[in-house]
Amino acid sequence: MRPAHTTPANDSASSARLAQFVADLQFDDLPPAVVQRTEELLLDWFGSALAGKGARPVESIARFAQRMSATQGTAQVLTSRQNLSPYFAAMVNAAASHFIEQDDVHNASVFHPAAVVFPPVLAVAQTLGSTGKEIILASVAGYEVGIRIGEFLGRSHYTIFHTTGTVGTVAAAAAVAKLLRLDATQCLDALGSAGTQAAGLWEFLRDAADSKQLHTAHAAGAGLMAAYLAKDGFKGAQHILEGPQGMAAGMTQQSFPEKLCAELGERWATLEVSFKYHASCRHTHPAADALLKAMQSNKLQAADIESIDAYVHQGAIDVLGPVTNPSTIHQAKFSMGTVLGLIASRGGASVVDFDEAAFDDEVIDIRERVTMHLDEEVDGAYPKQWIGKVTVHTRAGKSYNAKVLEPKGDPGNTLSRAEIEEKVHTLARFTQAATPAEVDQAIEQVWQLTQCSQFNGFFSS
């Protein structure tokens, strides 16, 4: 039985404080490093969105959006170049960018902000003709609010709920509220209406269901709607986060109210966001990097491996544990055995590696000899730090240990701008969603975003 949830009385105005922060935030408040990182996160998201082209669940959501759209809209769907209403364009772009499993992640909140913040922001910005600075400002508002709510809801929330779907709904509302220039009262209404729509359950992983893309599509659309309704005077719950029947009360066994508003405007959580180097669930990345380290340091080949022990945090077991016999490439990205099998046999787990070899005999053979173990050190550091530890046992009877403190893409081991550009080119080429020249043009557009006087989309209609 879920234990009773209580919120300290002195944190009863947290929702209002976050709303005030969104309303008051100005571009000049943003440190240059935050502006630069937001540009990098936007370009990284652009690549993931292009990589969703042709994916069956994305195309299904796109067809729904087209059927519901009576006329051509003002916001572009990146995968099809069609113009839809901001609501439906945001939905499709959000679904597309969360399919290939290379969108960004904030470790401590276990939240993927890009997939739910950038789609509604860009859709609305294209409709309003917003400036590049307004896009950056609104995106930072969404990142800062969403990350703090994810930390507030804590680890027990993530056990059942897909944080990107739940928290993402409120993050999207905050971002669009900023773009619409709502005042503090309206921002609070937007957060309240978004929070009551927050949804997303992990059960879909057991069946290789398509819900993950639905989660981001719904979050982006519902958050956008909440902000527009608030602008029209629609009233939302005033204590949606901390109230006795709010999100914390219904969605977590232990919340952390002190994390909601601490150091607002001083600690920039946007700077803490990680890029995803491998095209798989982030929970597999620490072990993948540790395995790479073990194999490279000891000159091991796949044929040398007898078995692999991966030492993980509980969150990895909760999410990856149900995937014991993946039946699709997307489900395989949530299989620790498959990811480590690809690392061992191909030296990587890119979109190409998954497409070409996820179900090869060699990968499956290694997959069946991978075991996850709950590790006290790794679990104790999570979610603030995602440590990777493996032991590789060889057919020759030797064992090799490897440990990684910061997986590739983490802030302390981040991607350079050149590496982000290369990643975007790879993702666009994988689905042929854009030509190299179009990608180069988009890269230049993002790097010069602060100079943009009116955003009209990435591709000419």
N, C-alpha and C positions, 0 to 999 in steps of 0.2 A: 504494500500500500504506500502511495506517495506521501512522504511526511508533509506536515503543514508548512506552508511558506509564509514567512513574515518579512516585512520591510521596516527598517528603523524609521521612527517618526521624523528624524531630521533629514531624511532623504525623500520626503514626500513630494518635493517639488522638482525632482530630477528631470522629468519630461519637459517642464516649463523652462528649466535652465538650458537644456539642449536646444529648445526652440529659440530661445533668446540668442544663443550663440550663433545659430544659423542666420537669424535675421540681422545680427550686427556685423557678421564677418564681411570684411572688405578685402579686395585684392591686395592692397598695400600692407595688410596684416600678414601676408604669406611670405615667409623667408624665401630667398631665391632657390634654396635647395628643394623646398617643397614644390615650387613651380616647375623646376627641372624634373623632379621625380614624377610629377603628375603627367608631364609630357611623355615621359618614358613609359609610364603605365598605360597611357592612352594608345601609344603606338603598339605596345605589346598586345593590348586588347584587340586592336584592329586586325592583327595577324590571326588571332584565335577566331574572330568573327568570320574572316574569309575562309578559314579551315572548316567551318561548319557547312559549307556549301555542299549540297547533295546528300547530306545525312538524312536518313529516313525520318526520324522524329522532328528534325528541323523543318523539312519539307512539308510534313503534315501540319505543323503549326503555321507555316507560311500559307498553305492552302486555306486553312481556316481563316486566317487574316484577310486573304484576298476575297473570300466569299462574304465576309462581313463588311467589306469596304464597298460602299455604293459608288464612290467616285474616286478618281486619282487624288492622292493626298500630297503633302508637302515634305514628307520625310522619307529618306531613301533606305531601302533594305539592301545591305551590302552584298549579300549573296546573289541577289537577282537583279539589282539595279532598278527595281520597281519603286515607285513612290506611293506610299500609303499614308494614312493618318499617323500622327505622332504616336498614338496609343498602340496601333498595330505594328508599326515599324519598330518601336521599342521592344515589343514582345518577340518579334522574329529575330532581331539582332541579338537580343539577350539569349535566346535559345541557341543560336548559332555559335555564340562565343563561349558557351559552356559545354560544347560537345567534345572537342578534341582533347580536352584535359590538359591544356597548357595556359589557361588563364591564371592571373595572379592569385596570391593567397596571403593573408595576414596570420602569422603563426599563433599568436596568443588568443585570438578570437576564433580561429579556425573558420575564417570567412573569406570568400572570394569576391572582393568588392567590384572589380572591373565589370563583371558580367551583368551586374544589376544597376550600376551607377552610370556608366558611359552610354548604354543604349537609350535610356530615357532622356538624358541630358542632351545628347547629339540630336535626337529626334525633335525635341522641343527647340533647341538652338537653331536648327535648320529652318524650322517654321517661323521663329521669331526674328531670324537674322541676327542672332546674338554675336557678340565679339568673342575672340579667342580668350581674352582675359575672363569674360563671364563664364565661359565653358570651364576653364580651369578652376575658378572660384566655386562654381556649383559642384564640380566633381570633388573638390577637397571637402566641401561641406558634407557630401554624401559619404565619403570615406571616413571622415573623422567621427561622424555620428554612428555609422554602421559598425565600425570597429569597436567603439566603446560599448555599444549595446551587446555585441557578441561577447565581449569580456564580462560584462555585467551578468549575462545569462549563464555563463560558465560551462564547465565540462559536462555536467549532467544534462544540460539542454541538448548538446551535440550527440548524446547517446541515442536519442530517439528522433530528434529534429535535425533536418538539413539546414544548418545555420544560414547558408546563402539564400535559401528560400524564405526563411522567416525574417531574420534581421534585414535581409536584402530589400524587403518590401518597405521597411521604414527608411533605410538608407536612400532608396530611390525617391521616396517622398521628400526627404530633406534636400536632396540635390535639386529636384525640380522646383521645390519651394523657393530655393535660393535663386534659381534662374528666372522664376516668375516675380521675384522681388517682393515676396510676401513679408508682412510684418510679423512680430513675435506671436501675436494672437493667432494669426492665420497659420503660421508655421506649426504651432502647437495643435491646431485642428488637423493639419495635414498628418502629423505624426500619429495622432489618435486614430484617424480613419485608416491609416496604413497598418498600424499595429493590430487592429481588429481583423484585418484581412490576412495577417501573416500565416504562412502555411508551408509545409514541406516535411515529409516523413521518410526515413531511411529504408522502409520496408521494400521499396522498389528494387533494391540491389539483389534481393534473393531471387527475383524472377527475371532479371535482365529487362525490367520494364523501362519505359521511356520517360519516367517522371522527372528525372534530373533536369532535362531541358524545359519541361513544363514549369518546374519550380522557378527558374530564372525568368522565363517568359511572364509568368504570373506576377512575380515580384516587381519587375520593371513596369508592367502595365498597371498594376494595382497602386504602386507608389505614385506613378504619374497621375492617375485618376484622383488619388487622395489630395494631391497638391492643387490640381485644378478645381476640385470641389471646394477646397478651403478658400481659394481665391474668390469663389462665388458665394461665400458665406456659410457653407456647409459646416456644421459643428462636429468636432471629433472629441473623443474621450480626453479629458485633461490630465489623467494620470495613467496613460496606457501602459507604461513600462513598469512603474512601481506600485500601482494601485492594488487593493485587496483582491480584485478580479482581473488584473492586468496580465501582461505577458509573463512576468516573472512568476506570478502566482500559478499560472496554468502550464508553464512550459519548462520549469526547471526545479530541481530539488534543492539547489543552493545557488542563490544569486549573490552578487558582489556589488552592492549599491555604490560603494565608494569609488568604483571604477568608471561610473557613468560620466561624471563631470570633473574629475580630478585633472588639473592642469590644462583645462580648455584654453586654447590659444597659446600655450607654452610648450606642451609636449605635442608634437605633430606625428600622429600615428601613421599618416600617409608615408612617412619616411621608413617605417618599419615593414612595409609590404614586400613580400618576396616574389620573384619571378619563378616560373616553373620551367626547368630545363628539360626534364623528361616528359613525354606525352602520356602521363599516367597519374593516377590519384596521388596527391602530395604525400600521403602516408607511406607510399612505397619509396620515395626519393632518398631518405636518409640511408636505408639499407642498400639501395641501389648504388649510391656513391661509396658506401663502405665496401661493397663487393668489388666495385671497380678498383678501389685502392688496394684491396687484398690481392686481386689478380695481377695488377700491374707491379706491385711491390715484390711479388714472389714469382712473377713470370708464369702464371698459371693459364692453362687453356681449358675450355669447357670439358674436353675429354678427361681432364685430370680430376674433375670434381665428383666426389662420391655423394656428398650431401652438404646442405647449407643451413645453418641455424641463424635466424634473424631475430635480434633482440629489440623489442618494440615497446611502445607505450600502449595503454589500454585503448585509446582512441583508434589506433591502427587495428587492433583486434576486433573492436566493435564494427568498424566499417569494412575491413577486408576479410574478416573471419567467415562471414556467410558465403563468400565467393570461393567455393571449393572446386567447382567444375565449370569454368566460364564457357558460355556457348556463343558469345559474340565478341567482336574486337573491343567494343566499348566495355563490356563486362570484364574482359581480360585486363583492362587497365586498372581494375580494382582487385586483381589477383597478385599477391606478393610473389607467388611462384612463377607466374608468367613473366613479370617484370624482371625478376632476377635471372630467369632463363634467357631472356633476351640480352641482358647485360653480359651474361656468361658466354653466350654463343656469338653475339654480334658486337659487343662492346658498347651498346647503346640501347635506348628505348624510345626512339624518335617515332614520329608519325609513320615514317617509312618502315621502320623496323616492325612496328605493330602490324601494318598492312601486309607486309611480305612474309612475316615469320611467326606471328603470335601462336599459330597452331601447327607449327612444324614439329616433327617428331622429336628433334633434339631439345626444343624448348619445352615441350610437354614432359619429356623425360626428366629434365631438371626440375620443372615445376612440381612434380610429384615427390621430389626429395628435398623440398624446402619446408622448414618448420618455423613458425613464429613462436616466440617465447616472451611473456611479459617480463620486463627487466626493471628492477627497482630504480636504477640510476636514470634510465631513459624516461620512465614514467614520471619520476620525480621532477625532471626538468620540463616536461611537457605541460601546457602547450607553449610556454614562452620560448623554449628551445627545443628543437627537433633533432635529437642525437641519433646517429646511425651506428649500429654495432652488428657485426656478423662474425661467425666462425665458419670457415670453409674447411671441410674434411675431404682429403684427397683419397683417391684409390690406392695411393702408395702408403696410406696409413698415417700421413702427417696432417696436422691441423694448423690453420693460420687465422689469427684474429686481426680485425681491422675496425677502426673507430673514426667517425667523422662528426665533428662538432657543429659544423654549419654546411648543410647541403648546398650544392651549386644553385645560385639564385637568391640565397638569403642575403640580407643587407650587408653582412660582413664578408660575403663571397658572391657579390652581385654580378649581374651581366653588364657589360659595357654597352655603350650606345651602338657600337659596331656589332656586338653580339645580338642585340635586340633587332637591329636591322636585318642581320642574317637570318634570325629566327622568323621574322615576318616574311621574308622572301621564300623561305622553305615552306611555310604554311600556305602561302598564296599559290606557290607552284604545285603543292600537293593536290589541291582541288581545282587548279587552274581558274581560280576565282578572280584573278587580276594578273595582268601582264607585268613583267619586271619594270617596264617604264611607268606603269600606273602605280606600282608599289613605291618606286623612287619618288614619284610626285607626291604621294601621300606622306612619305617620310619627311620630305622637305616641308610639307604643309604643317605637320605636327611640330617639327623643330622650330618653326617660325610662328607658332600659334599665338604667342603674345602680340604679334604684329597684325593679326587678322582683324579686320574691321567689321566683317560680316561673314558668318559661316554658312556656306551653301552646300555642304556635303563634301565627300571625298571624290566622287565620280560625277562627271557631267551626265545628265539624263539623256 
